[in-house]
Each structure stands twice: as structure tokens, then as C-alpha cells.
Amino acid sequence: YNLFLDDDRQPIMCRMFDGDGSPYETEKWEIVRSYDDFYHCIKNLGIPKLVSFDYQLNREKDGLDCARLLKFFCDDENKPIPEYYVHSSWTGIYGKFKEILG
């Protein structure tokens, strides 16, 4: 499954961040709006094959906290980090996700 983290947007709204819109237009997504939703989704469905992160979630925890959680789950289950995108409009934030997830 594909996991989309954003407190406001739908995947189709992020196509401008990916150029031609793929996979935001072509893939089915599980949409989560918060850290807690992100945790429960992975706990119940397992490690996704693709994750798209927003950075700012308008809550105490942000997208980087979710990236750390994903890394914890992957390390704990001895699985590789899935493919991921960062669809945040915050410039330079991709590097922080890369520091966590590689």
C-alpha cells in the first residue's frame, strides 16, 4: 500500500510537486492526517511500499517525527526503508528527511 501524510491536502493536490502528477494521480493512497494516524496505519497494515510526507502537520508532532517512527518500525522489523517523497512546500526540508531515512 501507499501512505500519504498530510493534515490538509489530498494526493491529487500534490501533483505539482512531482511534475507530471504521477504517482499522485495514478496510485491508490491510504491518507493519514496526524502522527497518531500514521502510527496506527503502519501498526495495522505494516510497512508501506511508498510514503509521501508533508512536513508541517499543525500539531505537536510533524512529518520528521513520522519519518523517525517509520525508521523505527523498519529497523525493528529488519525491513528496508520504503521509497518516499516529501511533498512539503518548505524549502530545504527534504534534506532533513534524507538524514533520517537515507
C-alpha positions in Angstrom: 0.0 0.0 0.0 0.9 3.7 -0.4 0.8 6.0 2.6 0.1 9.8 2.3 0.7 12.0 5.3 -0.8 15.5 5.2 -3.1 17.3 7.6 -5.0 19.1 4.8 -4.3 18.1 1.2 -5.4 15.2 -0.9 -2.8 13.3 -3.0 -4.1 14.8 -6.3 -3.3 18.3 -4.9 0.4 17.4 -4.7 0.9 16.6 -8.4 2.6 20.0 -8.9 5.4 18.9 -6.6 6.1 15.8 -8.7 5.9 17.4 -12.2 3.5 15.2 -14.2 1.4 14.2 -11.2 2.4 10.5 -11.2 2.0 8.7 -8.8 -0.3 11.2 -7.0 -2.8 10.7 -9.8 -2.2 7.0 -10.7 -1.8 5.3 -7.3 -4.3 4.5 -4.5 -3.3 6.0 -1.2 -4.1 5.4 2.5 -4.4 9.0 3.7 -3.5 9.9 7.3 -3.7 13.4 8.9 -1.5 13.1 12.0 1.3 11.3 13.8 -1.2 9.1 15.6 -2.9 8.2 12.4 0.5 7.4 10.8 1.4 5.2 13.7 -1.9 3.3 13.7 -1.8 2.8 9.9 1.7 1.2 10.0 0.9 -0.8 13.1 -2.2 -2.2 11.4 -1.1 -2.5 7.8 2.6 -2.9 8.1 5.4 -1.1 6.3 4.1 0.7 3.1 5.8 0.4 -0.3 5.7 4.2 -0.8 5.2 7.1 1.6 4.6 10.7 0.8 5.4 13.1 3.7 4.2 16.6 4.4 6.4 18.4 7.0 4.1 20.7 8.9 1.1 19.0 10.4 -0.3 21.8 12.6 0.1 19.6 15.6 2.8 18.9 18.2 4.5 16.3 16.0 5.5 16.9 12.4 6.5 14.9 9.3 10.0 14.4 10.6 8.6 12.7 13.7 6.7 10.4 11.4 9.9 9.7 9.4 11.7 8.7 12.7 8.7 6.4 13.5 8.9 4.8 10.1 12.7 4.2 10.6 12.0 2.7 14.0 9.4 0.3 12.5 11.7 -0.7 9.6 14.7 -1.2 11.9 12.5 -3.2 14.4 11.2 -5.5 11.6 14.6 -5.6 9.8 13.0 -4.2 6.6 14.4 -1.6 4.2 13.1 2.0 4.2 10.4 2.2 1.6 10.5 4.6 -1.3 9.4 8.1 -0.2 8.5 11.5 -1.4 8.4 14.8 0.5 5.6 17.0 -0.9 6.1 19.8 1.6 6.5 23.4 0.3 9.1 24.1 2.9 12.3 24.6 1.0 15.3 22.6 2.2 13.2 20.2 4.3 13.9 17.2 2.1 17.5 17.1 3.4 16.2 16.6 6.9 14.1 13.7 5.8 17.1 12.2 4.0 19.2 12.5 7.2 16.6 10.3 8.9 15.6 7.9 6.2 18.7 7.9 3.9 
